Amino acid sequence: MLLRFIWSFVMPFALALFAAIQVKKRLFTDKSTHRAIMKAKEVIMSERELQISKESAITRYVLRIMTKIKNVLDLEHIILSDIRNMLNQMGHNKTAENELAGYVVYSMTSALPVIAVPFITGYCGYIALYPVAVGIVFYRKYMNLKKQYLRCQTELVKDLPDLIDKLRISFASGRNYIPAFVQAREYCGPGMRNMLDKLVNDLQCMRPAQALDIFADAFKLPFVTKFASAVKIAVEYGNEAAENYFRIIENDILEVRRLAIEELTKTKPEKVYELYLLLVFLAAGALLIKGWEIFSQVSEII
């Protein structure tokens, strides 16, 4: 009786398990085969297609919708160009389209709790709060990217004075402009090094003026445009003409040095306090020494 009772449970479970295994074998590929298929796809996929394949299903769906929206709205001019520029300057490999789609998906999912408000209050009009919440979350996400970009720009500004000095020395010694940039990048921070790597690559496959314009446009700083112009003069007319132009923009260079020093002191305020203390001790020491000299002279007179 007991065996019959146990068998009545074991037999259906065994049959269900056997049927599930057979269905899985016939309808789904095993993991090793799936991995082999995905590796083969990665080989034939373009970089853009590979990035899209790594996104979630909902992100890929948003990307398809964005492709259709581009036919109606100029997303490139509205937001994509700014995102692309910021990502490139920060050294991110992600495309602007993928980044924007990620923001949309994050905003829509983060604002989902707002949908519960109409059910709690019993007033359907509150459903309008959902798109408002999505817009707020999206704006905060976009502003966070801008903050990261501004921090990256600050780091780049700190490296500009040293970069200018090294390039001026290289040009004065007769070095070619590409080796000059390659040598200068070794002494820069990661952000500037990434920008110089792109510049060197561009210099090798396009005209110097065009590559330098792309380099300057990435910064969106007036001084960098003047600096790029000085390098163009050095490339086309020689170091003497470039040095004259560097002297013309010397005030701009001094302003960049001041900004670089300010940023360095902001990141290391304890060093400034140490400098203030040192100045106070030196001033106090100078007063004590001078006072000792005065009292010594007075005592000799008396």
C-alpha positions as CSV (number, residue, x, y, z in Angstrom):
1,M,0.0,0.0,0.0
2,L,2.8,2.4,0.9
3,L,4.8,1.5,-2.2
4,R,1.7,2.2,-4.4
5,F,1.3,5.5,-2.7
6,I,4.9,6.5,-3.3
7,W,4.8,5.2,-6.8
8,S,1.7,7.4,-7.5
9,F,3.9,10.5,-6.8
10,V,7.2,9.3,-8.3
11,M,5.9,8.1,-11.6
12,P,4.2,11.4,-12.7
13,F,7.2,13.4,-11.6
14,A,9.6,11.1,-13.5
15,L,7.5,11.3,-16.6
16,A,7.2,15.1,-16.4
17,L,11.0,15.4,-16.0
18,F,11.7,13.1,-18.9
19,A,9.2,15.0,-21.1
20,A,10.8,18.3,-20.1
21,I,14.3,17.1,-21.0
22,Q,13.2,15.8,-24.4
23,V,11.4,19.1,-25.2
24,K,14.5,21.1,-24.1
25,K,16.7,19.0,-26.4
26,R,14.5,19.5,-29.4
27,L,13.5,23.1,-28.9
28,F,16.5,24.7,-27.3
29,T,20.2,24.5,-28.1
30,D,22.5,23.4,-25.3
31,K,24.9,26.0,-23.6
32,S,28.0,24.9,-25.4
33,T,26.3,25.2,-28.8
34,H,24.8,28.5,-27.9
35,R,28.2,29.9,-26.8
36,A,29.7,28.7,-30.1
37,I,26.9,30.4,-32.1
38,M,27.4,33.7,-30.1
39,K,31.2,33.6,-30.7
40,A,30.6,33.1,-34.4
41,K,28.1,36.0,-34.4
42,E,30.7,38.2,-32.7
43,V,33.2,37.6,-35.4
44,I,30.9,38.7,-38.2
45,M,29.2,41.5,-36.3
46,S,30.2,45.1,-36.7
47,E,31.2,47.0,-33.5
48,R,27.9,48.8,-33.5
49,E,25.9,45.5,-33.9
50,L,28.0,43.9,-31.1
51,Q,27.2,46.8,-28.7
52,I,23.5,46.5,-29.5
53,S,23.5,42.7,-28.9
54,K,24.9,43.2,-25.4
55,E,22.0,45.5,-24.4
56,S,18.8,44.2,-22.8
57,A,15.8,43.4,-24.9
58,I,13.9,46.6,-23.8
59,T,16.9,48.7,-24.6
60,R,17.1,47.2,-28.1
61,Y,13.4,48.0,-28.5
62,V,14.0,51.6,-27.5
63,L,16.8,51.8,-30.0
64,R,14.5,50.7,-32.8
65,I,12.0,53.3,-31.8
66,M,14.7,56.0,-31.7
67,T,15.6,55.0,-35.3
68,K,12.1,55.8,-36.3
69,I,12.0,59.0,-34.3
70,K,15.1,60.2,-36.1
71,N,13.0,60.4,-39.3
72,V,10.8,63.0,-37.6
73,L,13.0,64.8,-35.1
74,D,16.7,65.8,-35.4
75,L,17.9,63.9,-32.3
76,E,21.5,64.3,-33.4
77,H,21.2,68.1,-33.1
78,I,18.9,68.1,-30.0
79,I,20.9,65.8,-27.7
80,L,22.9,63.0,-29.4
81,S,25.8,65.2,-30.5
82,D,26.3,66.5,-27.0
83,I,26.2,63.1,-25.5
84,R,28.6,61.7,-28.1
85,N,31.1,64.6,-27.5
86,M,31.0,64.0,-23.7
87,L,31.4,60.3,-24.0
88,N,34.4,60.7,-26.4
89,Q,36.1,63.2,-24.2
90,M,35.7,60.9,-21.1
91,G,37.1,58.0,-23.1
92,H,33.9,55.9,-23.1
93,N,33.4,53.4,-25.9
94,K,29.6,53.4,-25.6
95,T,27.7,55.0,-28.5
96,A,25.5,58.1,-27.9
97,E,22.4,56.1,-29.1
98,N,23.0,53.3,-26.6
99,E,23.6,55.8,-23.8
100,L,20.4,57.7,-24.5
101,A,18.4,54.5,-24.8
102,G,19.8,53.4,-21.4
103,Y,18.7,56.7,-19.9
104,V,15.2,56.2,-21.3
105,V,14.9,52.7,-20.0
106,Y,16.3,53.7,-16.6
107,S,13.9,56.6,-16.3
108,M,10.8,54.6,-17.3
109,T,11.6,51.8,-14.8
110,S,12.7,54.1,-11.9
111,A,9.4,56.1,-12.3
112,L,7.2,52.9,-12.2
113,P,6.2,53.3,-8.5
114,V,4.4,56.6,-9.4
115,I,1.8,54.4,-11.3
116,A,0.6,53.1,-7.9
117,V,-0.6,56.6,-7.0
118,P,-3.9,56.5,-9.0
119,F,-4.8,53.2,-7.5
120,I,-4.0,54.4,-3.9
121,T,-5.9,57.7,-4.3
122,G,-8.6,56.4,-6.6
123,Y,-8.1,59.4,-8.9
124,C,-7.1,58.4,-12.5
125,G,-5.8,61.9,-13.3
126,Y,-2.7,61.2,-11.3
127,I,-1.5,58.9,-14.1
128,A,-0.2,62.1,-15.7
129,L,2.5,62.1,-12.9
130,Y,4.2,59.2,-14.6
131,P,5.6,61.0,-17.6
132,V,6.5,63.9,-15.4
133,A,8.5,61.5,-13.1
134,V,10.1,60.0,-16.2
135,G,11.2,63.4,-17.4
136,I,12.7,64.3,-14.0
137,V,14.6,61.1,-13.7
138,F,15.9,61.4,-17.2
139,Y,17.0,65.1,-16.6
140,R,18.9,64.1,-13.5
141,K,20.6,61.3,-15.3
142,Y,21.6,63.6,-18.1
143,M,22.9,66.2,-15.7
144,N,24.9,63.6,-13.9
145,L,26.7,62.9,-17.2
146,K,27.3,66.6,-17.6
147,K,28.8,66.8,-14.1
148,Q,31.2,63.9,-15.0
149,Y,32.1,65.7,-18.2
150,L,32.8,69.0,-16.4
151,R,35.1,67.1,-13.9
152,C,36.9,65.5,-16.9
153,Q,37.3,69.0,-18.5
154,T,38.8,70.3,-15.2
155,E,41.3,67.5,-15.3
156,L,42.2,68.3,-18.9
157,V,42.7,72.0,-18.1
158,K,45.2,71.0,-15.4
159,D,47.3,69.2,-18.0
160,L,47.2,72.0,-20.7
161,P,50.0,74.2,-19.4
162,D,52.5,71.4,-19.2
163,L,51.4,70.1,-22.6
164,I,52.0,73.6,-24.1
165,D,55.4,73.9,-22.6
166,K,56.5,70.5,-23.8
167,L,55.2,71.1,-27.4
168,R,57.0,74.5,-27.5
169,I,60.2,72.9,-26.5
170,S,59.8,70.1,-29.0
171,F,58.9,72.5,-31.9
172,A,61.9,74.7,-31.0
173,S,64.2,71.7,-31.1
174,G,63.0,70.9,-34.7
175,R,61.0,67.8,-33.7
176,N,58.1,66.7,-36.1
177,Y,54.6,67.4,-34.7
178,I,53.5,63.8,-34.4
179,P,56.5,62.6,-32.3
180,A,56.1,65.8,-30.3
181,F,52.5,64.9,-29.4
182,V,53.5,61.2,-28.7
183,Q,56.3,62.4,-26.3
184,A,54.0,65.0,-24.6
185,R,51.3,62.4,-23.9
186,E,53.6,60.4,-21.6
187,Y,53.5,63.2,-19.0
188,C,49.8,63.9,-19.1
189,G,46.9,62.5,-17.1
190,P,44.6,59.7,-18.4
191,G,42.0,62.1,-19.8
192,M,44.5,64.2,-21.8
193,R,46.4,61.0,-22.8
194,N,43.2,59.6,-24.3
195,M,42.6,62.9,-26.2
196,L,46.1,62.9,-27.5
197,D,45.9,59.3,-28.6
198,K,42.9,60.2,-30.7
199,L,44.6,63.3,-32.1
200,V,47.7,61.2,-33.1
201,N,45.5,58.7,-34.8
202,D,43.7,61.4,-36.7
203,L,47.0,63.1,-37.7
204,Q,48.1,59.9,-39.4
205,C,44.9,59.5,-41.5
206,M,43.8,63.1,-42.3
207,R,45.1,66.6,-42.8
208,P,46.7,68.2,-39.7
209,A,44.4,71.2,-39.8
210,Q,41.3,68.9,-39.8
211,A,42.6,66.7,-37.0
212,L,43.5,69.7,-34.9
213,D,40.0,71.2,-35.5
214,I,38.4,67.9,-34.2
215,F,40.7,68.0,-31.2
216,A,39.8,71.6,-30.4
217,D,36.0,71.0,-30.9
218,A,36.1,68.2,-28.4
219,F,37.1,70.7,-25.6
220,K,34.7,73.5,-26.5
221,L,37.1,76.0,-24.9
222,P,38.2,79.2,-26.7
223,F,41.8,78.9,-25.5
224,V,42.1,75.3,-26.9
225,T,41.0,76.7,-30.3
226,K,43.8,79.3,-30.2
227,F,46.3,76.6,-29.1
228,A,45.2,74.4,-32.0
229,S,45.8,77.4,-34.3
230,A,49.3,77.8,-32.9
231,V,50.1,74.2,-33.7
232,K,48.7,74.6,-37.2
233,I,51.1,77.5,-37.7
234,A,54.0,75.4,-36.4
235,V,53.1,72.6,-38.9
236,E,52.6,74.8,-41.9
237,Y,55.0,77.7,-41.4
238,G,57.6,76.5,-38.9
239,N,58.4,77.1,-35.2
240,E,59.4,80.7,-35.5
241,A,55.9,81.8,-36.7
242,A,54.3,79.6,-34.1
243,E,56.4,81.0,-31.3
244,N,55.3,84.5,-32.3
245,Y,51.7,83.4,-32.1
246,F,52.3,81.8,-28.7
247,R,53.7,85.1,-27.5
248,I,50.5,86.8,-28.8
249,I,48.3,84.4,-26.7
250,E,50.6,84.6,-23.7
251,N,47.9,86.2,-21.6
252,D,45.6,83.3,-22.4
253,I,48.3,80.8,-21.4
254,L,48.8,82.6,-18.1
255,E,45.0,82.5,-17.5
256,V,45.1,78.7,-18.2
257,R,48.0,78.3,-15.7
258,R,46.0,80.2,-13.1
259,L,43.0,78.0,-13.6
260,A,45.2,74.9,-13.4
261,I,46.7,76.1,-10.1
262,E,43.3,76.8,-8.8
263,E,42.1,73.3,-9.7
264,L,45.2,71.8,-8.1
265,T,44.6,73.7,-4.9
266,K,41.0,72.7,-4.8
267,T,41.8,69.0,-5.1
268,K,44.6,69.3,-2.4
269,P,43.4,72.0,0.0
270,E,45.6,70.6,2.8
271,K,48.7,71.6,0.8
272,V,47.5,75.2,0.7
273,Y,47.0,75.2,4.5
274,E,50.5,73.9,4.9
275,L,51.8,76.8,2.6
276,Y,49.8,79.3,4.7
277,L,51.3,77.9,7.9
278,L,54.8,78.0,6.4
279,L,54.3,81.7,5.4
280,V,53.1,82.6,8.9
281,F,56.1,80.9,10.5
282,L,58.4,82.7,8.1
283,A,56.8,86.0,8.8
284,A,56.9,85.5,12.5
285,G,60.6,84.3,12.3
286,A,61.5,87.4,10.3
287,L,59.9,89.7,12.9
288,L,61.7,88.0,15.7
289,I,65.0,88.3,14.0
290,K,64.4,91.9,13.1
291,G,63.3,92.6,16.7
292,W,66.5,90.9,18.1
293,E,68.6,93.1,15.8
294,I,66.8,96.3,17.0
295,F,67.1,95.4,20.7
296,S,70.8,94.5,20.2
297,Q,71.5,97.9,18.6
298,V,69.6,99.7,21.3
299,S,71.6,97.9,24.0
300,E,74.9,98.8,22.4
301,I,73.9,102.5,22.2
302,I,72.8,102.5,25.9
